[in-house]
Amino acid sequence: MVTRVMKALLLLSCFLVCGACTQQQIVKQPYPSWGKDIFLDSGTASSSLYMQLLVPERAVSARGCLLIVHGMNEHSGRYGRVARHFADRYIVAGVDLPAHGLSNPVLFQAHRALIAGAKTFDVSDAFVDQARLGDLGLMREGLHRALNHLIEQCDARAPVRQLPVFIVSHSLGSLVTAAYLMEQAASGISKRIRGVIFSGPAFSVTEVPGWRGWLQNPFIRFTFHTHEHYLHSDDDEFLPLQLFNQLLALVTVPLQDGLMNTLSLPGIRQLTSPDTPDWVVNHLSDWEDERSRYRADMYIIRRTQLSFALAVEKEVIRFRRRMAEFDVPYLLIYSVHDPITPAWGNEDFVRATRDRHPVSKVVALHDESHHEQLFSRPALTEKLLSRIDCWLEKRISTESE
């Protein structure tokens, strides 16, 4: 059993090494800020936590406050169109989570160098900062700092009344947001959040499409299955199957984790951290113009350390075990045929939580397979933004009654 598992893991590592990117990633433009730059203490010496803030001309008339939380390997600078859509009625902020955007020291250095007059800056090693994300606790802490700062800004600009606070999140940002709000369920900051918009949330693990899936999906399912059962029994399973899964997990999970962490060590990770595959880029948007913008954006990190990918998988499992406890109203938007964050994660989440708040709504795009719903073709994007507008207004009206 152990020998077969090791062979499978080594085969996967060889596949990942062959798929690793060896091309340089060169930045030629400053970071695409859309608001006032804010740098917060991140709690680490290596970098600050970057935020940006956009305030209506008459801040006292703001309907509420929004925090934009981006997805895996991207940054808040991409969300300028979304931020400006809401900025005439809301105080809007965006945060670059740790190791992302200008919260990444390499990308921050590139931005500063280009502002100072440099023509180009090599950011090929920006992915190395993912080494500090052995779990996603640092990302939840970054979200906590960003929310606190946004609330301070909102209270300072609207001292007469307490503005409702909402979060607009995408993919991994949705997972971090949901896990954080559950962690803070009894705190004052959680009570201040009046609703969350989830776009393509990472409540499931990837299902690779096409011929690549024949090679990779069995391993993805195996690692997810064994990590789900590692030191955690499923009471709904037949006892012999439960015992088998527990034994399989106890034998294989330490081997899997050890291999992933070994392949993420300095000197090795440059060879073993895979580049973002073309199929992922092709499934991000249903609009070629948007896919082209994604390819041209060099502040998006193109490689992923295996230890970071493992941390994301563990966060998904950790969240799914407790997701029935999630107790914040939400608007969930997802594509039914999305292979990056498949629909079964959203469906499980809705079954577990929807009865908690009648105002929670789901927008399932049944004919779509792209992952970034807020970066869809213009007509669909406008339709989704309008749905978000309506939902936010209903939440605000309910609060004021």
Helices and strands as residue ranges (DSSP letters): H 2-19, E 26-27, E 36-40, E 49-54, G 59-61, E 64-69, G 76-79, H 80-86, E 90-96, G 101-103, H 105-115, E 121-122, G 126-132, H 137-157, E 165-170, H 172-183, H 188-192, E 193-199, H 210-229, H 239-262, H 269-272, H 278-282, H 288-296, H 306-322, G 323-325, E 330-335, H 343-353, G 354-356, E 361-365, G 373-375, H 378-400
